[in-house]
Amino acid sequence: MKKLIIAASLAVFALTAAHAAPPAAKKEGIEGKDYKWNAQEGEKIEALTKKGDKKRGEEAYEICGACHLPSGAGRPDGTFPQLAGQHSTVLIKQMADIRAGLRDNPTMYPFAATLTDAQELADVSAYIESLCIPVDHGMYDSKPGDAAKDWKAPADNAQQLSQGKELYEKECKTCHGANGEGDKAKFYPVIAGQHYKYLLRQMSDIRDGKRRNANPDMVKIIKKYDDKQLIAISAYQSSLVMPGNMCKPKAGAAAKKK
């Protein structure tokens, strides 16, 4: 009962905060001629030099859990991404970009703005990075009503995964890794365990110029892909598993699948 009350209180706070704070003033992003991806400046640089305290980070994360869930699993429908196990460098960069108005996310901004300083940014990132990556997450499924049908994708899941694997290994694997592990030092995100619909939305936004803090190198690669190809790549990416980093399957889960 106590957990339910806390969860309800956080949800109310989330709704209030989302309407209380205006988004940050926009900072010039990829649309500008002088844009430099991951410029080494601002509070991001300070936060990256701090040693994150996971215990303090757990306390700071409580407000994040209202949307991303206490486990960091996010939402299978892709409205909120899976965060657990993400590289702290990536988390710091993305939150700093949102706070600075470089990445447009009006829903996230009020919460990111509650972090008091670079140390707290490092703390919450360290805690999120320490969480195991949920095994159960939003996967591609061609059943009626999902994003695949909306985008008029082929109905064969196996075909999507096969095509997606081919495209992924051709141009995505170099940066994001064979198992979707990304690269902490280069700020390339973990994509293993990420929700299919979130991946699809982000890649579409990057291709279409809506993700203003995007890496120009990725834009060049993804620009040539049509909707069907992005669906296939997202389907395959969402199927990736990082050995040793995923949460242990829940008891009885294997039996249910039989």
Secondary structure, DSSP 8 states (H G I E B T S, - for coil): -HHHHHHHHHHHHHHHHHHHS--------TTSTT--TT-S-HHHHHHHHS---HHHHHHHHTTTHHHH-TTS---TTSSS---TT--HHHHHHHHHHHHHTSS--TTTHHHHTT--SHHHHHHHHHHHHHS-B-S-------STTSHHHHTT--S-HHHHHHHHHHHIIIIIHHHH-TTS--BTTTTB---TT--HHHHHHHHHHHHTT--TT--HHHHHHHTT--HHHHHHHHHHHTT---TTTB----TTHHHHH-
